[in-house]
Amino acid sequence: MLKALLLENLHPDATKILAARGIEVITRTGALDEDELIESLDGVHILGIRSKTHLSEAVFEAGKDLAVVGAFCIGTNQIDLRAAASRGIAVFNAPFSNTRSVVEIAISDIIALTRRQSVMDKDMHAGIWNKSAVGAHEVRGRTLGIVGYGNIGTQLSVLAENLGMSVIFYDLGEKLALGNARRAASLKELLETSDVVTLHVDGRAGNAGLFGASEFAAMRPGALFLNLSRGFVVDTDALAEAIKTHHLAGAAVDVFPTEPKRKGDPFTSALQGLPNVILSPHTAGSTEEAQEAIGQFAAHKVWDYLATGSTTLSVNLPNLALESTQGITRIAHLHHNTPGVLAKVNNVLAAHGANIEGQLLATRGELGYVVTDVGSVLDDAAVEELRKMEQTVRLRLLRGATQ
């Protein structure tokens, strides 16, 4: 029986989907540190995590039975993807499922900061009636600068324009501008132009420290700043200083360089207690709708890989879109991407009398992935010969696989 370990309080639908397919599922509410995780991986074939559990090379080395990781979130910077790939462990994430939730909270934060709602709320709870329009503005007619024009940035762009905002964006890749959005020639141009700057960049190492004192200084006086992307992207001390000196009029931050591992753990930040600053505990994508969608999407991707060998949207293996096998045996062969591998695989199959009914090959950097359907049960000698090929990383046999 296959065994799954699901951490960090994943949506119950993930458990239901896997258990319905005969998989033994163990759930834990919090994240595990490296030593705890290593101790828990014995006999585990499927590992489900969110953003707090870090998967290092040592974890993958210890997980001898591990076949697939489901990251029930957008980011995968908490996972050593190369270490996983080198052991033939597929990793899937959920890149689209909580996009709307993040966009909605960004719009909410922009309006709340522009109207100084957090300041008024605090005064009212303290019994202070401070009715004034000073510092409060409409978002209509103001300029939103989006750094990172991907799935979230583009959707935010459309909704912001519907509110009457002008949109300028900056991205290192070539991106199609939606609506009336305009691409900035440089980050400097975006910072000097925008009334609100919001970050929606990915977790690549090159984005570490992207925003510091010089970037905040380049922003327009009285501008607003949002970070709903990655904590390590922003120098929070520099942001706090920009708020304290009144260079910036407010900020909303959902992610932090260091975050507690478990619900209820203590949290400290230089941004605490500052006026017109909205802090949230990494919940921009955490709506019930988003978590349900993520639980379903990632669980289905994990099962599809185990059942059919399909690697569509895998973040670390060559991508092949596969359906249930029409043959008797499906051979999923992950290998080092060197010349002649496909010929060697086919020669082995021919030598053992296996008739190929279908075959697909994809490559990704140093890895290749060839999936072959044959019309008979493959004999043990052929399997062993394929497994012992010097290029083989991992060999999986799926007999009569179905979705």
C-alpha positions as CSV (number, residue, x, y, z in Angstrom):
1,M,0.0,0.0,0.0
2,L,1.2,3.5,-0.8
3,K,1.6,5.8,2.1
4,A,1.3,9.6,2.2
5,L,2.4,12.1,4.8
6,L,0.6,15.4,4.6
7,L,1.9,18.3,6.7
8,E,0.8,21.9,7.6
9,N,-2.9,21.4,7.9
10,L,-3.7,20.8,4.2
11,H,-7.3,21.0,3.1
12,P,-9.3,17.8,3.9
13,D,-10.0,17.2,0.2
14,A,-6.4,16.3,-0.3
15,T,-6.8,13.4,2.2
16,K,-10.1,12.4,0.7
17,I,-8.7,12.3,-2.8
18,L,-5.7,10.2,-1.9
19,A,-7.5,7.9,0.5
20,A,-10.2,7.2,-2.1
21,R,-7.5,5.6,-4.2
22,G,-6.4,3.2,-1.5
23,I,-3.5,5.3,-0.2
24,E,-2.8,5.3,3.6
25,V,-2.7,9.0,4.6
26,I,-1.1,10.4,7.7
27,T,-1.8,14.1,8.5
28,R,0.1,16.6,10.7
29,T,-1.1,20.1,11.5
30,G,2.3,21.8,11.6
31,A,5.6,21.9,9.8
32,L,8.4,19.6,10.7
33,D,12.1,20.5,11.0
34,E,14.7,18.5,9.2
35,D,15.4,15.9,11.9
36,E,11.7,15.3,12.6
37,L,10.9,15.0,8.9
38,I,13.7,12.5,8.3
39,E,12.5,10.4,11.1
40,S,9.0,10.4,9.7
41,L,9.8,9.4,6.1
42,D,10.2,5.7,6.5
43,G,7.9,4.0,4.1
44,V,6.4,7.3,2.8
45,H,5.9,7.5,-0.9
46,I,4.0,10.8,-1.1
47,L,4.9,14.0,0.9
48,G,2.5,17.0,1.0
49,I,3.7,20.3,2.4
50,R,3.1,24.0,2.2
51,S,5.6,26.8,2.6
52,K,6.9,26.2,6.1
53,T,8.5,22.7,5.6
54,H,11.9,22.8,4.0
55,L,13.0,19.9,2.0
56,S,16.8,19.7,1.8
57,E,19.1,17.2,0.1
58,A,19.4,15.4,3.4
59,V,15.7,14.9,3.5
60,F,15.6,13.5,0.0
61,E,18.5,11.2,0.7
62,A,16.6,9.9,3.7
63,G,13.4,9.4,1.9
64,K,14.3,6.1,0.1
65,D,10.7,5.3,-0.7
66,L,9.7,8.8,-1.6
67,A,8.3,9.1,-5.2
68,V,6.5,12.5,-5.3
69,V,6.2,15.7,-3.4
70,G,3.1,17.9,-3.6
71,A,3.7,21.5,-2.7
72,F,0.2,22.7,-1.8
73,C,1.1,26.4,-2.5
74,I,2.6,28.5,-5.3
75,G,6.2,28.7,-4.2
76,T,8.8,25.9,-4.3
77,N,11.9,27.8,-3.0
78,Q,11.6,25.8,0.2
79,I,12.4,22.6,-1.8
80,D,15.8,21.6,-3.2
81,L,14.4,20.8,-6.6
82,R,17.7,19.6,-8.0
83,A,18.2,17.1,-5.2
84,A,14.7,15.8,-5.7
85,A,15.2,15.5,-9.5
86,S,18.5,13.7,-9.1
87,R,16.7,11.0,-7.2
88,G,13.8,10.8,-9.6
89,I,11.3,12.4,-7.2
90,A,8.7,14.5,-8.9
91,V,7.6,17.8,-7.4
92,F,4.3,19.5,-8.2
93,N,2.9,22.8,-6.9
94,A,-0.4,24.7,-7.4
95,P,0.6,27.8,-9.4
96,F,-2.9,29.0,-10.2
97,S,-5.4,27.9,-7.5
98,N,-5.0,30.9,-5.1
99,T,-4.3,33.6,-7.6
100,R,-7.7,35.3,-7.2
101,S,-7.4,35.3,-3.4
102,V,-4.0,37.1,-3.5
103,V,-5.4,39.6,-6.0
104,E,-8.4,40.4,-3.9
105,I,-6.4,41.0,-0.7
106,A,-4.0,43.2,-2.7
107,I,-7.0,45.3,-3.9
108,S,-8.4,45.4,-0.4
109,D,-5.0,46.5,1.1
110,I,-4.6,49.2,-1.6
111,I,-8.0,50.7,-0.8
112,A,-7.5,50.4,3.0
113,L,-4.1,52.1,2.9
114,T,-5.2,54.8,0.5
115,R,-8.1,55.6,2.8
116,R,-6.0,55.1,6.0
117,Q,-8.6,52.7,7.3
118,S,-6.2,51.0,9.8
119,V,-5.4,54.3,11.4
120,M,-9.0,55.2,11.8
121,D,-9.9,51.7,13.1
122,K,-7.2,51.9,15.8
123,D,-8.4,55.4,16.9
124,M,-12.0,54.3,17.1
125,H,-11.2,51.2,19.2
126,A,-9.3,53.6,21.5
127,G,-12.3,55.8,21.8
128,I,-11.0,58.6,19.6
129,W,-13.4,60.3,17.1
130,N,-11.0,61.7,14.5
131,K,-13.2,62.6,11.6
132,S,-10.9,64.0,8.9
133,A,-10.2,63.7,5.1
134,V,-6.5,64.6,5.6
135,G,-4.3,61.9,4.0
136,A,-7.3,59.9,2.6
137,H,-7.7,59.5,-1.1
138,E,-9.6,57.7,-3.8
139,V,-7.7,55.0,-5.7
140,R,-9.3,56.2,-8.9
141,G,-6.8,58.2,-11.0
142,R,-3.8,56.9,-9.0
143,T,-1.0,54.9,-10.5
144,L,-0.3,51.3,-9.5
145,G,3.2,49.9,-10.1
146,I,3.3,46.1,-10.3
147,V,6.7,44.4,-9.9
148,G,6.3,40.9,-11.4
149,Y,3.7,40.6,-14.1
150,G,2.9,36.9,-13.8
151,N,-0.4,35.1,-13.0
152,I,-1.1,37.4,-10.0
153,G,0.3,40.6,-11.4
154,T,-1.7,40.4,-14.6
155,Q,-5.0,39.7,-12.9
156,L,-4.4,42.5,-10.4
157,S,-3.6,44.8,-13.4
158,V,-7.1,44.1,-14.9
159,L,-9.0,44.6,-11.6
160,A,-7.0,47.8,-10.7
161,E,-7.9,49.3,-14.1
162,N,-11.5,48.5,-13.4
163,L,-11.2,50.7,-10.3
164,G,-10.0,53.6,-12.4
165,M,-6.3,53.2,-11.6
166,S,-3.5,53.5,-14.2
167,V,-1.1,50.5,-14.2
168,I,2.6,50.4,-14.9
169,F,4.5,47.1,-14.6
170,Y,8.1,45.9,-14.5
171,D,9.1,42.3,-15.3
172,L,12.4,40.7,-16.4
173,G,10.6,38.5,-18.9
174,E,8.7,39.5,-22.0
175,K,5.1,39.9,-20.9
176,L,2.0,41.0,-22.8
177,A,0.5,44.1,-21.3
178,L,-3.2,43.7,-20.6
179,G,-5.8,46.5,-21.1
180,N,-4.1,49.9,-20.8
181,A,-1.2,48.7,-18.7
182,R,2.2,50.1,-19.7
183,R,5.5,48.4,-19.3
184,A,8.2,50.3,-17.4
185,A,11.6,50.5,-19.0
186,S,13.3,50.0,-15.7
187,L,12.4,49.4,-12.0
188,K,13.6,53.0,-11.3
189,E,11.0,54.4,-13.7
190,L,8.3,52.4,-12.0
191,L,9.3,53.6,-8.6
192,E,9.4,57.2,-9.6
193,T,6.0,57.0,-11.3
194,S,3.8,54.9,-9.0
195,D,1.5,56.0,-6.1
196,V,1.4,52.4,-5.0
197,V,4.1,49.8,-5.5
198,T,3.2,46.1,-5.1
199,L,5.5,43.1,-5.4
200,H,4.5,39.8,-7.0
201,V,7.8,38.2,-7.8
202,D,8.7,34.5,-7.5
203,G,11.1,32.8,-5.1
204,R,14.2,32.6,-7.2
205,A,17.5,33.3,-5.4
206,G,18.1,36.3,-7.6
207,N,15.2,38.1,-6.0
208,A,16.7,38.1,-2.5
209,G,17.1,41.6,-1.2
210,L,15.4,43.1,-4.3
211,F,13.9,45.9,-2.2
212,G,16.1,47.8,0.3
213,A,16.8,51.4,1.4
214,S,17.7,52.7,-2.1
215,E,14.5,51.3,-3.7
216,F,12.4,52.9,-1.0
217,A,14.2,56.2,-1.4
218,A,13.5,56.1,-5.1
219,M,9.7,55.8,-4.5
220,R,7.6,58.9,-4.6
221,P,7.1,60.7,-1.3
222,G,3.8,59.6,0.2
223,A,3.6,56.4,-1.9
224,L,2.3,53.1,-0.5
225,F,4.1,49.7,-0.6
226,L,2.8,46.1,-0.6
227,N,4.7,42.9,-0.4
228,L,2.5,39.8,-0.9
229,S,5.2,37.7,-2.6
230,R,8.3,36.5,-0.7
231,G,9.6,37.6,2.7
232,F,13.3,37.6,1.7
233,V,12.7,40.0,-1.1
234,V,12.3,43.0,1.2
235,D,14.5,44.6,3.9
236,T,11.8,45.1,6.5
237,D,14.1,47.4,8.6
238,A,14.5,49.7,5.6
239,L,10.8,49.7,5.0
240,A,10.1,50.5,8.7
241,E,12.5,53.4,8.5
242,A,10.8,54.7,5.3
243,I,7.5,54.7,7.3
244,K,8.9,56.3,10.4
245,T,10.4,59.2,8.4
246,H,7.1,59.6,6.6
247,H,8.7,59.1,3.2
248,L,6.1,56.4,2.6
249,A,2.5,56.9,3.7
250,G,1.8,53.2,4.5
251,A,2.5,49.6,3.7
252,A,0.9,46.1,3.7
253,V,3.1,43.1,4.3
254,D,1.9,39.5,4.2
255,V,5.3,37.7,4.1
256,F,8.4,38.1,6.2
257,P,12.1,37.0,6.1
258,T,11.6,34.8,9.2
259,E,8.2,33.4,9.9
260,P,6.9,31.2,12.8
261,K,6.5,27.5,11.8
262,R,3.3,26.9,13.7
263,K,0.0,28.7,14.4
264,G,0.2,30.5,17.7
265,D,4.0,30.8,17.8
266,P,5.4,34.3,18.7
267,F,6.1,36.8,15.9
268,T,8.1,40.0,15.9
269,S,8.8,42.5,13.2
270,A,10.2,46.1,12.9
271,L,6.9,47.0,11.3
272,Q,4.8,46.3,14.3
273,G,3.0,49.3,15.8
274,L,3.7,51.6,12.9
275,P,0.8,53.8,11.6
276,N,-1.1,52.8,8.4
277,V,0.8,49.5,8.2
278,I,-1.3,46.3,7.6
279,L,0.4,43.1,8.7
280,S,-1.1,39.7,7.9
281,P,0.4,36.2,8.8
282,H,1.1,34.9,5.2
283,T,-2.6,34.6,4.5
284,A,-2.9,36.4,1.1
285,G,-3.7,33.2,-0.6
286,S,-5.5,31.6,2.4
287,T,-9.2,31.7,1.7
288,E,-11.4,28.6,2.1
289,E,-12.0,28.6,-1.6
290,A,-8.3,28.8,-2.5
291,Q,-7.3,26.1,0.0
292,E,-10.0,23.8,-1.3
293,A,-8.9,24.4,-4.9
294,I,-5.2,23.8,-4.0
295,G,-6.0,20.7,-2.0
296,Q,-7.8,19.2,-5.0
297,F,-5.4,20.4,-7.7
298,A,-2.2,19.2,-6.0
299,A,-3.6,15.9,-4.8
300,H,-4.9,15.1,-8.4
301,K,-1.4,16.0,-9.8
302,V,0.3,13.7,-7.4
303,W,-2.1,10.8,-8.1
304,D,-1.9,11.3,-11.9
305,Y,1.9,11.0,-11.7
306,L,1.7,7.8,-9.6
307,A,-1.1,6.3,-11.8
308,T,-0.1,7.3,-15.3
309,G,3.4,8.8,-15.1
310,S,2.2,12.2,-16.2
311,T,4.5,15.0,-15.3
312,T,2.5,17.9,-16.7
313,L,3.3,21.0,-14.6
314,S,6.1,19.3,-12.6
315,V,8.5,21.9,-11.5
316,N,11.6,19.7,-11.6
317,L,11.1,16.9,-14.2
318,P,10.6,16.9,-18.0
319,N,6.9,17.5,-18.7
320,L,4.9,14.8,-20.4
321,A,1.1,14.8,-20.6
322,L,-0.1,11.2,-20.3
323,E,-3.4,9.5,-19.9
324,S,-4.1,5.9,-18.7
325,T,-2.0,3.3,-20.5
326,Q,-3.6,1.4,-23.4
327,G,-1.0,-1.3,-23.1
328,I,-0.3,-4.0,-20.5
329,T,2.8,-2.3,-19.1
330,R,3.9,1.3,-19.0
331,I,7.6,1.9,-18.5
332,A,8.5,5.4,-17.0
333,H,12.2,5.8,-17.4
334,L,13.9,9.0,-16.0
335,H,17.4,9.2,-17.2
336,H,20.4,11.5,-17.6
337,N,20.0,13.4,-20.9
338,T,22.8,11.9,-23.0
339,P,22.7,10.8,-26.6
340,G,21.5,7.3,-27.4
341,V,19.3,6.6,-24.4
342,L,16.1,6.1,-26.4
343,A,17.9,3.6,-28.7
344,K,19.3,1.7,-25.8
345,V,15.8,1.4,-24.2
346,N,14.3,0.2,-27.4
347,N,17.0,-2.3,-28.0
348,V,16.4,-3.8,-24.6
349,L,12.7,-4.0,-25.2
350,A,13.3,-5.6,-28.7
351,A,15.7,-8.1,-27.3
352,H,13.1,-9.3,-24.8
353,G,10.3,-9.5,-27.3
354,A,8.3,-6.5,-26.0
355,N,6.1,-4.8,-28.7
356,I,6.0,-1.0,-28.3
357,E,2.5,0.3,-28.6
358,G,3.3,4.0,-27.8
359,Q,6.2,6.1,-26.7
360,L,6.8,9.7,-25.7
361,L,10.1,11.5,-24.8
362,A,10.7,14.9,-23.1
363,T,13.9,16.5,-21.9
364,R,14.6,19.2,-19.3
365,G,18.2,20.3,-18.8
366,E,20.2,17.3,-17.6
367,L,17.3,15.0,-17.4
368,G,15.3,13.0,-20.0
369,Y,12.0,11.2,-19.5
370,V,10.8,8.5,-21.8
371,V,7.5,6.7,-21.3
372,T,6.8,3.5,-23.2
373,D,3.7,1.4,-23.4
374,V,4.2,-2.2,-24.3
375,G,1.7,-4.9,-25.1
376,S,2.9,-7.5,-22.6
377,V,4.2,-8.0,-19.1
378,L,7.9,-7.1,-19.1
379,D,10.0,-9.9,-17.9
380,D,12.3,-9.4,-14.9
381,A,15.5,-9.6,-16.9
382,A,14.4,-6.7,-19.1
383,V,13.5,-4.6,-16.1
384,E,16.8,-5.3,-14.5
385,E,18.6,-4.4,-17.7
386,L,16.8,-1.1,-18.0
387,R,17.4,-0.4,-14.3
388,K,21.1,-1.0,-14.6
389,M,21.7,1.3,-17.6
390,E,24.3,3.9,-16.6
391,Q,22.0,6.7,-17.6
392,T,19.0,5.5,-15.5
393,V,17.9,7.8,-12.6
394,R,14.7,6.1,-11.8
395,L,12.6,3.4,-13.4
396,R,8.9,2.9,-12.6
397,L,6.6,0.2,-14.0
398,L,2.9,0.9,-14.2
399,R,0.9,-2.2,-15.0
400,G,-2.5,-1.4,-16.6
401,A,-2.4,2.1,-15.1
402,T,-5.6,4.0,-14.9
403,Q,-6.6,7.4,-13.7
